[in-house]
């Protein structure tokens, strides 16, 4: 009789997030892109941060991320 291979269930490995402080250059770029009405997803990619982190920082600074004309 042939042995059956046991299926190994892969555990979902969660990547540990590393918190980075916001530099003055990051804040300057966030404000600049927000003023140009760039969407939050594009801003977050430019800053290499999550959408949530970008939105929270903008709110803390009182910067609107509204892209409507």
N, C-alpha and C positions, 0 to 999 in steps of 0.2 A: 504494500500500500504506500502511495506517495504521501508525504507529509504536506499538510496545508500550511501555507504561510499565514501567520497572524497579521491582520491589518493593523498597522500602527497608527493610532490616531495622533495627528500632529496637534500639539497644543498651540493655540494662537499666541504668538510671542509679541508682546506689546513693547514697542520701542520707547525707551525712557526718554522723556523730553528734557532738554537742557534749557534752563531759563537764561536768557541774555538780557542784560540791562539795556535800556533805550539810551542811545547816545544822542548828543545834540544834532549830529548829522542825520540820524534816523528820524528824529522829530522834524527837522527841517524838510527832509524829503517827503514825509507824510503830509505835512502842511502844504507843500508845493503841489503834490499830486492831487490832493483833495481840492485845492483851489482850481485846478484844471478840470475838475469833475471826472476824474478817472475813477473807475469802479473799485470797490473795496478789495475784490479778489485780485485785481491787477496790482494794486498798491501792496497787498500782502506778499505777492510773489516778488515784487521789486525789492521789498525789505527783507525777504526770506523769513517771514513770520506767518503765523496762522491768521486766518480771517478774523477769528475771535479776538486774538491779542491785538490786532490792528484796530478793530472796532472799539475795543475797550480803551485803548490809548487815545484814540481820536475823541472819544466821549470825555475822558479825563481832561483833555486839552481844550475841550469846547469846540472842536473842529467838526463841521458837518461833512458827512460822507454821502450826502444826497446828490445823486447824479442827474436829477431832473433839471431841465433847462431853466 
